[in-house]
Amino acid sequence: MGSATREALAGATARLSSVAGAVDLATGEELFAAGRIIGDSSHLLAALSDPGAEPAAKSALVRRLFATAYSATTVDLLDTVATSRWSSKNDLLAGIEELGIRAVAFSAPSSLSIDRELFEFARAVSSDSSLELALGSKLGSVEQKRALVERLLGGRASNETVAIVRQLVTQPRGRRIGELIRYASTIVADEAGSRVATVTVAAPLTADRIARLEKALTGSYRMPVRINQVIDPSVVGGVRIQLGDDVIDGSVATRINDLRLQLAG
């Protein structure tokens, strides 16, 4: 992520926080829809991401296109995105998507754990190759993928989770479905003031071990950390923890591989 994008994303996120009282699920869904419209038009995307264009011209374009269809809050957020400087066209689209995910997460009841619902769905998809292919294949139509999401999650997950997953399969931008959902769960957790650690083990951890691990990681990172558990028999014992860019690998397989490298050296 370039420095321009980091600054633009920080500004857009700050703007979302400042209008929090007017943000609801519809705001997130409107942001998703606007991102798809912009992404489907190379001319519109180029115009809004052009670093040489006047911010006033970009603002006028956004309001002309979206003011009559979307809420004032959504248009205001899109205006913030459009008048910011982004490192690339794709970063601008990613920024709109992240803002939409944050809006959905912000509007959800505090009792709702969207990140856990996303992780459970990601785990179900990764364990079923045919399902992963159906959701991620470039050959399938967007309508079929959205309908499949509705069949899989409708009545089983919250409206907020369904809205996020529906967006991810509609506009994947070359990303794999598992990667997309993990990315979204990280944003949701961050919006809630916590972080998500993916813990890979050969056999399921007990509730007590998960609680102790969450407590230890929370102390280390000085913010609440939630555990999402992945079962992978190839780990061969021990545990592998990934939290953002940090990886703690204490698995037997990794220790054996490290020993082999030392012996080979």
CYANA upper distance limits for C-alpha pairs under 8 A (distance plus 0.5 A):
  1 MET  CA      5 THR  CA      6.86
  1 MET  CA      6 ARG  CA      7.20
  1 MET  CA     87 SER  CA      8.19
  1 MET  CA     91 ASP  CA      8.46
  2 GLY  CA      6 ARG  CA      6.87
  2 GLY  CA     87 SER  CA      6.10
  3 SER  CA      7 GLU  CA      6.75
  3 SER  CA     87 SER  CA      7.87
  4 ALA  CA      8 ALA  CA      6.62
  4 ALA  CA     85 ARG  CA      6.50
  4 ALA  CA     86 TRP  CA      5.77
  4 ALA  CA     87 SER  CA      5.87
  5 THR  CA      9 LEU  CA      6.38
  5 THR  CA     85 ARG  CA      7.42
  5 THR  CA     86 TRP  CA      5.06
  5 THR  CA     87 SER  CA      5.73
  5 THR  CA     88 SER  CA      8.41
  5 THR  CA     91 ASP  CA      7.15
  5 THR  CA     92 LEU  CA      8.31
  6 ARG  CA     10 ALA  CA      6.60
  7 GLU  CA     11 GLY  CA      6.72
  8 ALA  CA     12 ALA  CA      6.68
  8 ALA  CA     81 VAL  CA      7.65
  8 ALA  CA     84 SER  CA      5.99
  8 ALA  CA     85 ARG  CA      6.61
  8 ALA  CA     86 TRP  CA      6.80
  9 LEU  CA     13 THR  CA      6.53
  9 LEU  CA     81 VAL  CA      8.46
  9 LEU  CA     95 GLY  CA      6.70
 10 ALA  CA     14 ALA  CA      6.59
 11 GLY  CA     15 ARG  CA      6.68
 11 GLY  CA     80 THR  CA      8.25
 12 ALA  CA     16 LEU  CA      6.77
 12 ALA  CA     77 LEU  CA      7.46
 12 ALA  CA     80 THR  CA      6.55
 12 ALA  CA     81 VAL  CA      6.62
 12 ALA  CA     99 LEU  CA      7.80
 13 THR  CA     17 SER  CA      6.88
 13 THR  CA     99 LEU  CA      7.22
 14 ALA  CA     18 SER  CA      6.80
 15 ARG  CA     19 VAL  CA      7.03
 15 ARG  CA     77 LEU  CA      7.48
 15 ARG  CA     80 THR  CA      8.02
 16 LEU  CA     20 ALA  CA      6.56
 16 LEU  CA     23 VAL  CA      8.47
 16 LEU  CA     77 LEU  CA      7.37
 16 LEU  CA     99 LEU  CA      8.09
 16 LEU  CA    103 ALA  CA      7.90
 19 VAL  CA     23 VAL  CA      7.22
 19 VAL  CA     73 THR  CA      7.78
 20 ALA  CA    106 PHE  CA      8.28
 22 ALA  CA     73 THR  CA      7.15
 23 VAL  CA     27 THR  CA      6.32
 23 VAL  CA     28 GLY  CA      8.46
 23 VAL  CA     73 THR  CA      7.64
 23 VAL  CA    103 ALA  CA      6.92
 23 VAL  CA    106 PHE  CA      8.10
 23 VAL  CA    107 SER  CA      6.83
 24 ASP  CA     28 GLY  CA      7.47
 24 ASP  CA    103 ALA  CA      7.29
 24 ASP  CA    104 VAL  CA      7.22
 24 ASP  CA    106 PHE  CA      8.13
 24 ASP  CA    107 SER  CA      5.29
 24 ASP  CA    108 ALA  CA      8.45
 25 LEU  CA     29 GLU  CA      6.91
 25 LEU  CA    103 ALA  CA      7.41
 25 LEU  CA    104 VAL  CA      5.57
 25 LEU  CA    107 SER  CA      6.33
 25 LEU  CA    108 ALA  CA      8.05
 25 LEU  CA    160 GLU  CA      7.43
 26 ALA  CA     30 GLU  CA      6.48
 26 ALA  CA    104 VAL  CA      8.49
 27 THR  CA     31 LEU  CA      6.73
 27 THR  CA     71 SER  CA      7.92
 27 THR  CA     73 THR  CA      7.76
 27 THR  CA     74 THR  CA      6.20
 27 THR  CA    100 GLY  CA      7.77
 27 THR  CA    103 ALA  CA      7.03
 27 THR  CA    104 VAL  CA      7.93
 28 GLY  CA     32 PHE  CA      6.77
 28 GLY  CA     99 LEU  CA      7.97
 28 GLY  CA    100 GLY  CA      4.66
 28 GLY  CA    101 ILE  CA      6.83
 28 GLY  CA    102 ARG  CA      8.05
 28 GLY  CA    103 ALA  CA      5.44
 28 GLY  CA    104 VAL  CA      5.51
 29 GLU  CA     33 ALA  CA      6.69
 29 GLU  CA    100 GLY  CA      7.21
 29 GLU  CA    104 VAL  CA      8.17
 29 GLU  CA    163 ALA  CA      7.36
 30 GLU  CA     34 ALA  CA      6.58
 30 GLU  CA     70 TYR  CA      7.12
 30 GLU  CA     74 THR  CA      7.23
 30 GLU  CA    100 GLY  CA      8.30
 31 LEU  CA     35 GLY  CA      6.62
 31 LEU  CA     74 THR  CA      6.98
 31 LEU  CA     78 LEU  CA      8.02
 31 LEU  CA     96 ILE  CA      6.93
 31 LEU  CA     97 GLU  CA      7.51
 31 LEU  CA     99 LEU  CA      7.88
 31 LEU  CA    100 GLY  CA      5.68
 32 PHE  CA     36 ARG  CA      6.87
 32 PHE  CA     96 ILE  CA      7.64
 32 PHE  CA     97 GLU  CA      6.43
 32 PHE  CA    100 GLY  CA      6.31
 32 PHE  CA    167 GLN  CA      6.96
 33 ALA  CA     37 ILE  CA      6.82
 34 ALA  CA     38 ILE  CA      6.67
 34 ALA  CA     66 PHE  CA      8.40
 35 GLY  CA     39 GLY  CA      6.41
 35 GLY  CA     93 LEU  CA      6.52
 35 GLY  CA     96 ILE  CA      6.45
 35 GLY  CA     97 GLU  CA      7.15
 36 ARG  CA     40 ASP  CA      6.50
 36 ARG  CA    171 GLN  CA      7.30
 37 ILE  CA     41 SER  CA      7.13
 38 ILE  CA     42 SER  CA      8.12
 38 ILE  CA     44 LEU  CA      6.39
 38 ILE  CA     45 LEU  CA      5.96
 38 ILE  CA     93 LEU  CA      8.28
 39 GLY  CA     44 LEU  CA      8.48
 39 GLY  CA     45 LEU  CA      6.72
 39 GLY  CA     93 LEU  CA      7.27
 41 SER  CA     45 LEU  CA      6.60
 42 SER  CA     46 ALA  CA      6.50
 43 HIS  CA     47 ALA  CA      6.64
 44 LEU  CA     48 LEU  CA      6.73
 45 LEU  CA     49 SER  CA      6.54
 45 LEU  CA     89 LYS  CA      7.20
 46 ALA  CA     50 ASP  CA      6.29
 46 ALA  CA     89 LYS  CA      7.49
 47 ALA  CA     53 ALA  CA      7.95
 47 ALA  CA     58 LYS  CA      7.88
 48 LEU  CA     53 ALA  CA      8.48
 48 LEU  CA     58 LYS  CA      6.40
 48 LEU  CA     82 ALA  CA      6.07
 48 LEU  CA     83 THR  CA      8.29
 49 SER  CA     82 ALA  CA      7.58
 49 SER  CA     85 ARG  CA      7.77
 49 SER  CA     86 TRP  CA      7.15
 49 SER  CA     88 SER  CA      7.56
 49 SER  CA     89 LYS  CA      6.07
 49 SER  CA     92 LEU  CA      7.23
 51 PRO  CA     85 ARG  CA      6.55
 51 PRO  CA     86 TRP  CA      8.04
 53 ALA  CA     57 ALA  CA      7.60
 53 ALA  CA     58 LYS  CA      7.77
 54 GLU  CA     58 LYS  CA      7.09
 55 PRO  CA     59 SER  CA      6.58
 55 PRO  CA     82 ALA  CA      8.04
 55 PRO  CA     83 THR  CA      5.27
 55 PRO  CA     84 SER  CA      8.19
 56 ALA  CA     60 ALA  CA      6.66
 56 ALA  CA     83 THR  CA      8.01
 57 ALA  CA     61 LEU  CA      6.74
 58 LYS  CA     62 VAL  CA      6.75
 58 LYS  CA     79 ASP  CA      8.23
 58 LYS  CA     82 ALA  CA      6.57
 58 LYS  CA     83 THR  CA      6.66
 59 SER  CA     63 ARG  CA      6.77
 59 SER  CA     79 ASP  CA      5.94
 59 SER  CA     82 ALA  CA      7.15
 59 SER  CA     83 THR  CA      6.87
 60 ALA  CA     64 ARG  CA      6.52
 61 LEU  CA     65 LEU  CA      6.70
 62 VAL  CA     66 PHE  CA      6.47
 62 VAL  CA     67 ALA  CA      8.05
 62 VAL  CA     75 VAL  CA      7.82
 62 VAL  CA     78 LEU  CA      7.51
 62 VAL  CA     79 ASP  CA      6.76
 62 VAL  CA     82 ALA  CA      7.95
 63 ARG  CA     67 ALA  CA      5.34
 63 ARG  CA     75 VAL  CA      7.22
 63 ARG  CA     79 ASP  CA      8.07
 64 ARG  CA     68 THR  CA      8.46
 66 PHE  CA     70 TYR  CA      6.32
 66 PHE  CA     75 VAL  CA      6.99
 67 ALA  CA     71 SER  CA      7.67
 67 ALA  CA     72 ALA  CA      7.49
 67 ALA  CA     75 VAL  CA      6.67
 70 TYR  CA     74 THR  CA      6.77
 70 TYR  CA     75 VAL  CA      7.04
 71 SER  CA     75 VAL  CA      6.83
 72 ALA  CA     76 ASP  CA      6.52
 73 THR  CA     77 LEU  CA      6.81
 74 THR  CA     78 LEU  CA      6.68
 75 VAL  CA     79 ASP  CA      6.50
 76 ASP  CA     80 THR  CA      6.85
 77 LEU  CA     81 VAL  CA      6.89
 78 LEU  CA     82 ALA  CA      6.55
 78 LEU  CA     96 ILE  CA      7.99
 79 ASP  CA     83 THR  CA      6.55
 80 THR  CA     84 SER  CA      6.79
 81 VAL  CA     92 LEU  CA      7.82
 81 VAL  CA     95 GLY  CA      7.94
 81 VAL  CA     96 ILE  CA      7.59
 82 ALA  CA     92 LEU  CA      8.48
 86 TRP  CA     91 ASP  CA      6.81
 86 TRP  CA     92 LEU  CA      6.44
 87 SER  CA     91 ASP  CA      6.93
 87 SER  CA     92 LEU  CA      8.43
 88 SER  CA     92 LEU  CA      7.13
 89 LYS  CA     93 LEU  CA      7.18
 90 ASN  CA     94 ALA  CA      6.61
 91 ASP  CA     95 GLY  CA      6.44
 92 LEU  CA     96 ILE  CA      6.92
 93 LEU  CA     97 GLU  CA      6.79
 94 ALA  CA     98 GLU  CA      6.57
 95 GLY  CA     99 LEU  CA      6.59
 96 ILE  CA    100 GLY  CA      6.68
 97 GLU  CA    101 ILE  CA      6.76
 98 GLU  CA    102 ARG  CA      6.61
 98 GLU  CA    184 ALA  CA      8.41
 98 GLU  CA    187 ILE  CA      7.77
 99 LEU  CA    103 ALA  CA      6.58
100 GLY  CA    104 VAL  CA      6.73
101 ILE  CA    105 ALA  CA      6.64
101 ILE  CA    164 ILE  CA      6.99
101 ILE  CA    184 ALA  CA      7.54
101 ILE  CA    187 ILE  CA      7.65
101 ILE  CA    188 VAL  CA      7.37
102 ARG  CA    106 PHE  CA      6.39
102 ARG  CA    187 ILE  CA      7.26
102 ARG  CA    188 VAL  CA      6.75
102 ARG  CA    191 GLU  CA      6.63
103 ALA  CA    107 SER  CA      6.68
104 VAL  CA    108 ALA  CA      6.96
104 VAL  CA    160 GLU  CA      6.53
104 VAL  CA    164 ILE  CA      8.27
105 ALA  CA    114 ILE  CA      7.82
105 ALA  CA    160 GLU  CA      7.74
105 ALA  CA    188 VAL  CA      6.14
105 ALA  CA    191 GLU  CA      7.28
105 ALA  CA    192 ALA  CA      8.10
106 PHE  CA    191 GLU  CA      7.31
106 PHE  CA    192 ALA  CA      8.02
108 ALA  CA    112 LEU  CA      7.09
108 ALA  CA    160 GLU  CA      7.46
113 SER  CA    117 GLU  CA      7.02
114 ILE  CA    118 LEU  CA      6.61
114 ILE  CA    158 SER  CA      8.07
114 ILE  CA    160 GLU  CA      7.67
114 ILE  CA    161 THR  CA      6.35
114 ILE  CA    185 SER  CA      7.87
114 ILE  CA    188 VAL  CA      7.53
115 ASP  CA    119 PHE  CA      6.63
115 ASP  CA    184 ALA  CA      8.25
115 ASP  CA    185 SER  CA      4.98
115 ASP  CA    186 THR  CA      7.79
115 ASP  CA    188 VAL  CA      6.46
115 ASP  CA    189 ALA  CA      6.73
116 ARG  CA    120 GLU  CA      6.61
116 ARG  CA    185 SER  CA      8.06
116 ARG  CA    228 ASN  CA      7.90
117 GLU  CA    121 PHE  CA      6.75
117 GLU  CA    157 ALA  CA      7.19
117 GLU  CA    161 THR  CA      7.34
118 LEU  CA    122 ALA  CA      6.64
118 LEU  CA    161 THR  CA      7.08
118 LEU  CA    165 VAL  CA      8.36
118 LEU  CA    181 ILE  CA      6.72
118 LEU  CA    182 ARG  CA      8.01
118 LEU  CA    184 ALA  CA      8.27
118 LEU  CA    185 SER  CA      6.59
119 PHE  CA    123 ARG  CA      6.61
119 PHE  CA    181 ILE  CA      7.56
119 PHE  CA    182 ARG  CA      7.24
119 PHE  CA    185 SER  CA      7.38
119 PHE  CA    228 ASN  CA      7.42
120 GLU  CA    124 ALA  CA      6.76
121 PHE  CA    125 VAL  CA      6.71
122 ALA  CA    126 SER  CA      6.60
122 ALA  CA    177 ILE  CA      8.30
122 ALA  CA    178 GLY  CA      6.08
122 ALA  CA    181 ILE  CA      6.64
122 ALA  CA    182 ARG  CA      7.80
123 ARG  CA    127 SER  CA      6.75
123 ARG  CA    230 VAL  CA      8.04
124 ALA  CA    128 ASP  CA      7.05
125 VAL  CA    129 SER  CA      7.71
125 VAL  CA    131 LEU  CA      6.39
125 VAL  CA    132 GLU  CA      5.79
125 VAL  CA    178 GLY  CA      7.81
126 SER  CA    132 GLU  CA      6.89
126 SER  CA    178 GLY  CA      7.17
128 ASP  CA    132 GLU  CA      6.73
129 SER  CA    133 LEU  CA      6.57
130 SER  CA    134 ALA  CA      6.63
131 LEU  CA    135 LEU  CA      6.75
132 GLU  CA    136 GLY  CA      6.39
132 GLU  CA    137 SER  CA      8.50
132 GLU  CA    177 ILE  CA      7.60
133 LEU  CA    137 SER  CA      5.71
134 ALA  CA    140 GLY  CA      7.29
134 ALA  CA    145 LYS  CA      7.58
135 LEU  CA    140 GLY  CA      8.21
135 LEU  CA    145 LYS  CA      6.09
135 LEU  CA    148 LEU  CA      8.29
135 LEU  CA    169 VAL  CA      6.95
135 LEU  CA    177 ILE  CA      7.54
136 GLY  CA    140 GLY  CA      8.48
136 GLY  CA    169 VAL  CA      7.54
136 GLY  CA    176 ARG  CA      6.86
136 GLY  CA    177 ILE  CA      6.28
140 GLY  CA    144 GLN  CA      7.20
140 GLY  CA    145 LYS  CA      7.50
141 SER  CA    145 LYS  CA      6.95
142 VAL  CA    146 ARG  CA      6.63
142 VAL  CA    169 VAL  CA      7.94
142 VAL  CA    170 THR  CA      6.14
143 GLU  CA    147 ALA  CA      6.59
144 GLN  CA    148 LEU  CA      6.60
145 LYS  CA    149 VAL  CA      6.78
145 LYS  CA    169 VAL  CA      7.04
145 LYS  CA    170 THR  CA      7.85
146 ARG  CA    150 GLU  CA      6.86
146 ARG  CA    166 ARG  CA      6.15
146 ARG  CA    169 VAL  CA      7.51
146 ARG  CA    170 THR  CA      7.46
147 ALA  CA    151 ARG  CA      6.77
148 LEU  CA    152 LEU  CA      6.62
149 VAL  CA    153 LEU  CA      6.38
149 VAL  CA    154 GLY  CA      8.06
149 VAL  CA    162 VAL  CA      7.72
149 VAL  CA    165 VAL  CA      7.71
149 VAL  CA    166 ARG  CA      6.89
150 GLU  CA    154 GLY  CA      5.39
150 GLU  CA    162 VAL  CA      7.65
152 LEU  CA    156 ARG  CA      8.19
153 LEU  CA    157 ALA  CA      5.82
153 LEU  CA    162 VAL  CA      6.90
154 GLY  CA    158 SER  CA      8.49
154 GLY  CA    159 ASN  CA      8.48
154 GLY  CA    162 VAL  CA      7.76
157 ALA  CA    161 THR  CA      6.84
157 ALA  CA    162 VAL  CA      7.24
158 SER  CA    162 VAL  CA      6.88
159 ASN  CA    163 ALA  CA      6.60
160 GLU  CA    164 ILE  CA      6.91
161 THR  CA    165 VAL  CA      6.71
162 VAL  CA    166 ARG  CA      6.40
163 ALA  CA    167 GLN  CA      6.79
164 ILE  CA    168 LEU  CA      6.85
164 ILE  CA    184 ALA  CA      8.21
165 VAL  CA    169 VAL  CA      6.83
165 VAL  CA    181 ILE  CA      7.71
166 ARG  CA    170 THR  CA      6.66
167 GLN  CA    171 GLN  CA      6.65
168 LEU  CA    172 PRO  CA      5.94
168 LEU  CA    177 ILE  CA      8.03
168 LEU  CA    180 LEU  CA      7.01
168 LEU  CA    181 ILE  CA      8.01
169 VAL  CA    177 ILE  CA      7.61
172 PRO  CA    176 ARG  CA      7.84
172 PRO  CA    177 ILE  CA      8.02
172 PRO  CA    180 LEU  CA      7.93
175 ARG  CA    179 GLU  CA      7.18
175 ARG  CA    180 LEU  CA      6.92
176 ARG  CA    180 LEU  CA      6.70
177 ILE  CA    181 ILE  CA      6.81
178 GLY  CA    182 ARG  CA      6.80
179 GLU  CA    183 TYR  CA      6.60
180 LEU  CA    184 ALA  CA      6.74
181 ILE  CA    185 SER  CA      6.65
182 ARG  CA    186 THR  CA      6.80
183 TYR  CA    187 ILE  CA      7.07
184 ALA  CA    188 VAL  CA      6.74
185 SER  CA    189 ALA  CA      6.62
185 SER  CA    196 VAL  CA      8.13
186 THR  CA    190 ASP  CA      6.64
186 THR  CA    195 ARG  CA      7.17
186 THR  CA    196 VAL  CA      6.54
187 ILE  CA    191 GLU  CA      6.67
188 VAL  CA    192 ALA  CA      6.93
189 ALA  CA    193 GLY  CA      6.86
189 ALA  CA    194 SER  CA      5.60
189 ALA  CA    195 ARG  CA      5.87
189 ALA  CA    196 VAL  CA      6.97
190 ASP  CA    194 SER  CA      5.68
190 ASP  CA    195 ARG  CA      6.26
193 GLY  CA    223 MET  CA      7.88
193 GLY  CA    224 PRO  CA      7.75
194 SER  CA    223 MET  CA      6.47
194 SER  CA    224 PRO  CA      5.22
194 SER  CA    225 VAL  CA      6.10
194 SER  CA    226 ARG  CA      7.80
195 ARG  CA    223 MET  CA      7.86
195 ARG  CA    224 PRO  CA      6.86
195 ARG  CA    225 VAL  CA      5.27
195 ARG  CA    226 ARG  CA      6.73
195 ARG  CA    243 LEU  CA      8.06
196 VAL  CA    225 VAL  CA      6.14
196 VAL  CA    226 ARG  CA      5.43
196 VAL  CA    227 ILE  CA      6.54
196 VAL  CA    228 ASN  CA      7.41
196 VAL  CA    243 LEU  CA      6.84
196 VAL  CA    244 GLY  CA      8.42
197 ALA  CA    225 VAL  CA      7.16
197 ALA  CA    226 ARG  CA      6.58
197 ALA  CA    227 ILE  CA      5.56
197 ALA  CA    228 ASN  CA      6.60
197 ALA  CA    241 ILE  CA      7.01
197 ALA  CA    242 GLN  CA      6.07
197 ALA  CA    243 LEU  CA      5.00
197 ALA  CA    244 GLY  CA      8.07
198 THR  CA    227 ILE  CA      6.58
198 THR  CA    228 ASN  CA      5.38
198 THR  CA    229 GLN  CA      6.45
198 THR  CA    230 VAL  CA      7.50
198 THR  CA    241 ILE  CA      6.24
198 THR  CA    242 GLN  CA      5.68
198 THR  CA    243 LEU  CA      6.93
199 VAL  CA    227 ILE  CA      7.10
199 VAL  CA    228 ASN  CA      6.55
199 VAL  CA    229 GLN  CA      5.37
199 VAL  CA    230 VAL  CA      6.46
199 VAL  CA    239 VAL  CA      7.33
199 VAL  CA    240 ARG  CA      6.16
199 VAL  CA    241 ILE  CA      5.03
199 VAL  CA    242 GLN  CA      6.99
200 THR  CA    229 GLN  CA      6.48
200 THR  CA    230 VAL  CA      5.11
200 THR  CA    231 ILE  CA      6.29
200 THR  CA    232 ASP  CA      6.91
200 THR  CA    235 VAL  CA      7.95
200 THR  CA    239 VAL  CA      6.38
200 THR  CA    240 ARG  CA      5.52
200 THR  CA    241 ILE  CA      6.88
201 VAL  CA    205 LEU  CA      8.18
201 VAL  CA    229 GLN  CA      7.99
201 VAL  CA    230 VAL  CA      6.85
201 VAL  CA    231 ILE  CA      5.72
201 VAL  CA    232 ASP  CA      6.33
201 VAL  CA    233 PRO  CA      7.79
201 VAL  CA    235 VAL  CA      6.60
201 VAL  CA    236 VAL  CA      8.49
201 VAL  CA    237 GLY  CA      7.32
201 VAL  CA    238 GLY  CA      7.17
201 VAL  CA    239 VAL  CA      5.56
201 VAL  CA    240 ARG  CA      7.11
202 ALA  CA    231 ILE  CA      5.95
202 ALA  CA    232 ASP  CA      5.43
202 ALA  CA    233 PRO  CA      4.81
202 ALA  CA    234 SER  CA      7.22
202 ALA  CA    235 VAL  CA      5.86
202 ALA  CA    236 VAL  CA      6.39
202 ALA  CA    237 GLY  CA      6.30
202 ALA  CA    238 GLY  CA      8.19
202 ALA  CA    239 VAL  CA      8.32
203 ALA  CA    231 ILE  CA      6.51
203 ALA  CA    232 ASP  CA      7.99
203 ALA  CA    233 PRO  CA      7.62
204 PRO  CA    229 GLN  CA      8.15
204 PRO  CA    231 ILE  CA      7.00
205 LEU  CA    209 ARG  CA      6.57
205 LEU  CA    210 ILE  CA      6.83
206 THR  CA    210 ILE  CA      6.80
207 ALA  CA    211 ALA  CA      6.64
208 ASP  CA    212 ARG  CA      6.74
209 ARG  CA    213 LEU  CA      6.54
210 ILE  CA    214 GLU  CA      6.57
210 ILE  CA    227 ILE  CA      7.48
211 ALA  CA    215 LYS  CA      6.68
212 ARG  CA    216 ALA  CA      6.69
213 LEU  CA    217 LEU  CA      6.63
213 LEU  CA    227 ILE  CA      8.49
214 GLU  CA    218 THR  CA      6.40
214 GLU  CA    224 PRO  CA      8.39
214 GLU  CA    225 VAL  CA      6.30
214 GLU  CA    226 ARG  CA      6.64
214 GLU  CA    227 ILE  CA      6.87
215 LYS  CA    219 GLY  CA      6.73
215 LYS  CA    225 VAL  CA      8.26
216 ALA  CA    220 SER  CA      6.81
217 LEU  CA    221 TYR  CA      6.54
217 LEU  CA    225 VAL  CA      6.79
218 THR  CA    222 ARG  CA      5.96
218 THR  CA    223 MET  CA      5.81
218 THR  CA    224 PRO  CA      5.51
218 THR  CA    225 VAL  CA      5.65
219 GLY  CA    223 MET  CA      7.70
221 TYR  CA    225 VAL  CA      8.41
234 SER  CA    253 ALA  CA      8.17
235 VAL  CA    239 VAL  CA      7.84
235 VAL  CA    240 ARG  CA      8.40
235 VAL  CA    251 SER  CA      6.40
235 VAL  CA    252 VAL  CA      7.45
235 VAL  CA    253 ALA  CA      6.48
236 VAL  CA    251 SER  CA      7.18
236 VAL  CA    252 VAL  CA      6.26
236 VAL  CA    253 ALA  CA      6.37
237 GLY  CA    251 SER  CA      6.04
237 GLY  CA    252 VAL  CA      5.94
237 GLY  CA    253 ALA  CA      8.08
238 GLY  CA    250 GLY  CA      5.99
238 GLY  CA    251 SER  CA      4.57
238 GLY  CA    252 VAL  CA      6.35
239 VAL  CA    249 ASP  CA      6.87
239 VAL  CA    250 GLY  CA      5.83
239 VAL  CA    251 SER  CA      5.49
240 ARG  CA    247 VAL  CA      7.81
240 ARG  CA    248 ILE  CA      6.26
240 ARG  CA    249 ASP  CA      4.86
240 ARG  CA    250 GLY  CA      6.37
240 ARG  CA    251 SER  CA      6.59
241 ILE  CA    247 VAL  CA      6.17
241 ILE  CA    248 ILE  CA      5.50
241 ILE  CA    249 ASP  CA      6.74
242 GLN  CA    246 ASP  CA      6.20
242 GLN  CA    247 VAL  CA      4.96
242 GLN  CA    248 ILE  CA      6.89
243 LEU  CA    247 VAL  CA      6.97
249 ASP  CA    254 THR  CA      7.44
250 GLY  CA    254 THR  CA      7.42
250 GLY  CA    255 ARG  CA      7.53
251 SER  CA    255 ARG  CA      6.94
252 VAL  CA    256 ILE  CA      6.62
253 ALA  CA    257 ASN  CA      6.69
254 THR  CA    258 ASP  CA      6.58
255 ARG  CA    259 LEU  CA      6.70
256 ILE  CA    260 ARG  CA      6.75
257 ASN  CA    261 LEU  CA      6.83
258 ASP  CA    262 GLN  CA      6.79
259 LEU  CA    263 LEU  CA      6.68
260 ARG  CA    264 ALA  CA      6.52
261 LEU  CA    265 GLY  CA      6.64
